[in-house]
């Protein structure tokens, strides 16, 4: 079980991990060892609460496939174990972020002092701009 919060955890059977060859530096190790991890998590089939699933789908963005599978790719470390831990940590962080219910925005009006300040600043700006205008000369 992967613990997300004290009240929420994921069953490891819901996570599928594939090990693939990583690109980039690493010499012969890159050509021989499959160190990169591709972690796949089916959001729709998971045991998460419905509202957490919806927020997770919104947070996932491009990492979510058409089928609703969250794909996290980790190839930053040279060992399979570290890449695996990194991918799992990113999944946990994403699910944990999805557990937080966003605060609902309460509509408010600006106060009287704020309105007066805004109008005063507008008036001052108007006076500055009016002072820049060329006045026609009376020599005519």
WOFEN-V913465 format. One record per pair of residues at least 12 apart in sequence whose C-alpha atoms are under 7 Angstrom apart, sorted by the first residue. I is the first residue (numbers start at 1). GAP is how many residues later the second one is. D is the distance in whole Angstrom. If there is no record, write none. Layout:
i:I gap:GAP d:D
i:I gap:GAP d:D
//
This chain:
i:4 gap:88 d:6
i:4 gap:92 d:6
i:5 gap:91 d:7
i:14 gap:27 d:6
i:14 gap:32 d:6
i:15 gap:24 d:7
i:15 gap:25 d:6
i:15 gap:26 d:5
i:16 gap:23 d:6
i:16 gap:24 d:5
i:16 gap:25 d:6
i:17 gap:20 d:7
i:17 gap:21 d:6
i:17 gap:22 d:5
i:17 gap:23 d:6
i:18 gap:19 d:6
i:18 gap:20 d:5
i:18 gap:21 d:6
i:19 gap:15 d:6
i:19 gap:16 d:6
i:19 gap:17 d:6
i:19 gap:18 d:5
i:19 gap:19 d:6
i:20 gap:14 d:5
i:20 gap:15 d:6
i:20 gap:16 d:5
i:20 gap:17 d:6
i:21 gap:12 d:6
i:21 gap:13 d:4
i:21 gap:14 d:6
i:21 gap:15 d:6
i:22 gap:12 d:7
i:22 gap:13 d:6
i:22 gap:14 d:5
i:22 gap:53 d:6
i:35 gap:43 d:7
i:35 gap:44 d:6
i:35 gap:45 d:4
i:36 gap:38 d:6
i:36 gap:39 d:4
i:36 gap:44 d:6
i:36 gap:47 d:6
i:37 gap:36 d:6
i:37 gap:37 d:5
i:37 gap:38 d:6
i:37 gap:46 d:6
i:37 gap:47 d:6
i:38 gap:33 d:7
i:38 gap:34 d:6
i:38 gap:35 d:5
i:38 gap:36 d:6
i:39 gap:32 d:6
i:39 gap:33 d:5
i:39 gap:34 d:6
i:39 gap:48 d:7
i:40 gap:29 d:6
i:40 gap:30 d:6
i:40 gap:31 d:5
i:40 gap:32 d:7
i:41 gap:28 d:5
i:41 gap:29 d:5
i:41 gap:30 d:7
i:42 gap:26 d:6
i:42 gap:27 d:4
i:42 gap:28 d:6
i:43 gap:25 d:6
i:43 gap:26 d:6
i:43 gap:27 d:7
i:44 gap:24 d:6
i:52 gap:46 d:6
i:52 gap:47 d:5
i:55 gap:43 d:5
i:56 gap:39 d:6
i:56 gap:42 d:5
i:72 gap:15 d:6
i:73 gap:14 d:7
i:74 gap:12 d:7
i:74 gap:13 d:6
//
